[in-house]
């Protein structure tokens, strides 16, 4: 990937990152990416805990974008790390979500960036292209980080041109939630507390049809936003289950939509709308599900904490159904990055990646918000197993289908895919017309 200078204009920065709010779902009303040992080699030992062989304390600045439950959990991780690593101290600075990426790029360009930062895996190509982040292979080797301890699917999403650019700490994929009481009333809850559903295209439709027939008319069988993020995530999931290509070619220069599979996935979802399984003009599909008037819903795992805090709400969580040939879903990941420094400091870099790897090793704390930890070893910890729901969808980490590392991904999604797929959901455009227009506009975006 060819890198550009960090010295971009403020307008370019805003255009590049204005869509970041959708990456983790944001507000629910908005309508909205290998098994190994328990710890990376040397992490937690006296040697790797120290960022400097001289024994001097290494102080690290850490910029994050998290608030709410995510913010509290990340602060807990920082506090525990500082408590157990006397030679490394991390200071967590929380920036406003919508301003994070622009401030990070500007600060690094001015030589005032933090020692450690956060990036979604989907944003890494932009940061790499603008020279904001550095590759980690040399420092990872020096610190004894074992890349084999990470889920390979999540790790691959942080590798560009054969180099590791980030330490993944989670994935937050698109999954399915269900109302236990309503499924029981409809006779669709098994003795194991799981939905009774055949995993196929017809099976899921029959499941929804039964919900519609057996439950009161006021109950929505399937709560889903009518536009933008979540229906797009469902389309991407089904398109990927069919084995569809990424929307662009391997060399990142040509539109490469698998038209037949794109049409098939869009046609299936369009029928969910037109046949009344999804409520039209739903002003708040989160509230619809949370209030007990929707049988199932699909969104990101970040909703788990919301449902858990809802009084007297009995729900379940699971991967989205396998509608087509292979298990696949939409997802993104939070990763820890080492921004490009004004002056190289090997002790700080080693301490920083030690912290990043330690956070991944202790993903059971981060999983409290619903995220799936990036290290398979964390899934075996009793603390993780004791948390309800998470183990029910943890396997999804290996079936998330990430986009190719293009700087145009966000533009293609928000300005092209959303635009035409929204017309399909509103029954104003056929799936075939939408795919044809998407193919042409993806190419235009790549040519700009």
N, C-alpha and C positions, 0 to 999 in steps of 0.2 A: 504493500500500500504506500503510495506516494504521500509524503507528509508536507503540510503547508506550514508557513510561519504562524506563530501564535498571534502575531499582530494583526488580528482581524478587527473589523469595525464593530461597534456596539450593535448596529442594526443586524449584521450578519450573525452575531451571537444570539440575538433574540430570535431570529428566524430559525436558526439551527436547533434551538432548544425550547421553543415556545410550547411544543407539544409534550414535554416531559411529564406533565401532570397525569396523562393517561397511562403511563408505563406501569404504575402500581395500582391502578384503579381509582386512587384519590377518593373523592366523595362518592358514596353509593348512588347519588342522584344524578351523576354526570352523564348517564346514558352510555352513559359511558360512551426468562428464557430460563465405577470399578471398585470394587471393594478394596480395602486396604487395612492397615493397622490402625489401632486406636489413636495413636499420636504420630505426628510427623517426627522423623528421626531427630533426636536431640531436643525437641521443644519441651519445655518444662524442666529441663535439666539446669544445673547451675551455670553451665557454660553458655547455653543458648539464651538463658534468661538475661544475661548481661549483654548489653549492646556494645560494650567496649572492654577489651581485655585488661585495660588499666584499672577497671573497677569504678571508674567515674560514672555518675548517674547520667543517663541519656534522657533528655526531655523531648517529647514529641507533640506536635500540634496535629489535631485530628479534626477535620471538618466533616460534619454529617448533615443530612437533610431530614432527619427523622423527628416526628413529633408524636404525641399520643402514646399508645402502648409501645410502638417501635422505639420511640425516643427513650422511654423509661428502661426498656430492655437493653438497649445499647449502652446506656449509662451504667447499668448494672454490670455489664461485661467489662467496661472500662474500669469501674471501681474494683472489681475482683482481680483484674489483671494487675492494676497498680498495687494492690495488696500483696499479691504473690510474686511480684517481680520488683525487687527493691532497687535494681539498677536501671530500670526503665520506667518512666512515668509519662502517661498519656493524658493530655488535656483535650476534652471533647468540647468542640464549639458547634452549637446547633445553628444552622442557617435556615432561613425561610425556604420552604420547599420550592416555590415557584422561581426563586432567585438563585438557587444553589449553583446550577451549572454555569450560568453567566458569570457569577462572582468567582467561581473556581477558575475559569479560563482567564478572566481578566487578571486575577491575582497572580497566577502562574506566569502570565505574560509580562507582568511588572516585576517579577522576581520575588513576590511576596506570598507565594502559595504555601499551603500546609505541608507537613511532612507525610501525612496520610490523608486519604480522601475516600469517598464512596462514589461508585459509578454503577448504573445498571449495565448489564452485559450488552444490552442493545445500544447503549450510548458510547461504548468503547471505541468503535470505529471513528466517530467524530473527534473524540479526545486524542486518539492516536494521530489522526490526520492533522490536527492542529498543534501537535507537539506537546500536549499537556501531560501525557503520562509516559513513563519509561517502561521498557521491558524488564522482567524480573528474574530471568534465568540465572544470571551470575550471582546475584545476591541470594536467591533461593538456595542455590548450591552451597554458598558460604554459610547460610544459616541452618542447613540440614533439612530444608523443607522437602518432603516426599510427595511429589505430585500424584503418585499412585494411591494416596489415601483419600483422594477426592472422587466423587461421582464423575465418571468419565464424560458423560453427556454435558454436565454443567461446566466441567473444566474446558471441554472443547470450545464452548461458547466464549471463552476468554483468550483463546489462542488466535493470533492473527499473523499470517505469513510465517508460521512455524514458531512463533515466540509467545511466551506467556506474558500477558499484560496486566493481569489482575488475579486476586485470590477470591474465588467465589465463596460466599458464606451461606447462600440459600438458593432456592428457586421458589417463586411465588406464581404457581400455575393456575389455569382455569379449571375448576372442578365443579362437581354437582353437590348441592345440599338438598335435603328432603325433610318434610314435616312428618315426624313419626306418627302423630295422632291421625293426620289426614290419610296417610298411606294405610294405616290400620283400618280406618273406616271404609276404605275402598277395597279392602281385602288384598292389598298389594305389599304387605309387610310380612316377611318370613319370620320363622321362629328365632332366627339369629339376629333379628332387628334390622335386617338389610332389605332393600326393595326387591320384590319379585319381578324380574324383568329379563326377557331374553335379550342378550347382547347382539343386536342386529338392527338394521334400518327398520324392518317391519316390527321387530320386537319393541323398539322404543315408541313407535307410533301406536302400537296396541296398548302399551302401558299408559300413554297419554289419553288415548281414547277411553280406557276404563276409568281413569281419574275423572274425565269430563262427564261420563255417564253416571258414576256412582256418587259423586260429591255434589253438594248444593251449587246452584248456578252462580252464586256469588264467589265461589272459589276458582281461582285461576289455576289450571293444571300446571302451567310452566311459566314462572315469572322470569322475564328477560327484558332488558332495555329494548326499545323500538329502533334505536339507531346507534351508530358509532361503535364504541369499544367492544362491549360484550357480544353483540351479534357478530361483529367482525371476528372476535376470538373464537366463537363457535364455528364460523365459516372456515377459519384457518385450521381449526382442529379437524373438521371433517375432510377438508381438502388434503390435509396431511395424512389422515387415516386412509385415504384413497391412494396414497403414495404420490401426491402432487409435488411437482418441483417447487423450489423457491420461485418467487416471482421474477427473479433476475438470474442471468447466466452465471456460470462459475467465474468468469472474468469480470463480472460486475458491470458490464457495459450494455447488455442487451436484455430486453423484456423476454421472459421465458415462462409465461403462465401456461400450465397444462390446461388448455381450454376445456376439454371434455370433462375433466375432473372438477375444475372450477365451477362449471355449469351444474354438474350433478350435486355438488355440495350446496350451492346457492339455491337450487330448485328444492332441495329437501327442506331447507330452513324457511324458504318462502311459503311452503305448504303449512308449516307450523303456525305461521301468522294467518294465512288465508283460511285455514280450517278451524281457527278459533282456539287453538291450544295455548297461544300466547295472547295476553290481553293487549288490545290495541290502545294506543294513546295512554299507556300506563305512566302516570306522572312520577312514580317512585316505586320501582320494582323491588328495591330493598325493603321498603316499608310494607309493601304488599306481602312479602314473604315473612317478615318479622312479626307482622300483626296476626299471622295465622290464617291468611286468606289466599295463600298460594301453596300448592302441594310440593313443587320442586322449584329450584332456581339454579342458575349457573352463573358463577362469577369467580373472582380470584380468591385464593386462600386467606387473604387479609380479612375476609368477612367472618372467619371462625371466631375471632375474639369478640366481635359484635354480637353474634348469636349467643355466645357463652354468657355474656353480661346481660342478656335479655331475660327478665324474670319469667319463670314458669314456661320457658320455651324449650320444647323437646324436639331436637333435630338430629340429623345424621349427616355425615359427609363421606364422599366417595369420589373416585375418578369419574370423569364423564363417561357415559356408556361407549362401548366399542361398536359404533354404528357400522363401520366398514371394515376393511381388510386388516388393519393393524392398529394397535393402541397408539394414540397420539393426541396431543393437546397443545394449546398455546401456553407460553410462559415466558417469564423474564427472570433475571437474577440480580440480587444485590451483590456487589463485589467490593473488595477493598483494593485501592490503587495507591501507588507511590507517585505523586505528581513530580514533574520535572523540577529539580531544585535550581536555585540561582548558582549555588556552589555545591559541588559534590561532597558528601559527608558519609563515608562508608559505614561508620558506627551507627549513624542515624538510620541508614537504609537497612542495615542488618537488624536493628532493633524494631524498625517498622514492620518488616515482613515477619519477624518473630511474633509481634502482636497480631498481625493479620491471620497467621496460621493458628495461633492460640484461640482467636475468636471462632474460627471454623471448627476447631477441636471441641469447643464448648457450645456448640450449636443448640444444645437443649435449652439454653437460656433464651436464645434468639427465637426458638420455635414457639415460645409462649404466644407470640402474635399470630401464629398460624403458619408461618413459613416452614418449608421443608429444609432441614440442614443439608449442607453440601458434602458432608462426610458420612459415608455409610456406617462408620463405627459409632456415630452419635445415635443412630437409630436403635442401636442395641443397648444403650444406656438405660438403666431403670428409670431415671428421672424423665427421660423422653417417653418411655413406654407408659409411665403412670399418667401422662397427660392424655385426656380423652381426645378422640377424633383424629389426631395427627397421624397415628399409625395406619389409619384407614385409607389415607391417600398418599402416604410417603412414597409409594412405588412410582408415583407419577414423575418423580425427578428424572427417571430414565426414559420417559416417553415424551417429554417436552420437545417440541420441534422449534428450534431457534432459527431466526433469519440468518442469511449470509452476512458477513461483516462489511456492509456497505454504508457509506455516509448518507445515502439517500433513503434508507429504510423508513425513517419517521415521515418524511415527505410523501413517500409512496403510500404508506398506510393512511395517513390523515387527509391528504389532499386528493388521493386517487381512489384507494379501496373504499374508504368510508363513503365518499361521494356517490359512487355508483351502486355499491351494495345497499346503501340506505334506500335507494330508489327501488331496489328489488324487494326489500322488506315491506315497503309501502305499496307494493304491487303496481308500481308506475313504470317498471322496466322489466323485461324478461331477463332471466339469468344469462342467456346467450348474448343479448345486447350489452349487458353489463360487462361480461368478460371481454368482449370485443373492444369496448371503450377503455377498459382497464389496461388491456395490452397496449393500446396506442398511447395512452397517457403515461404509463410506466416508462415507455421508451422516450417520450418527450422529457420526462423528469430526469432520466439518465443522461440525456443529451445536453441538458442545461449547464 
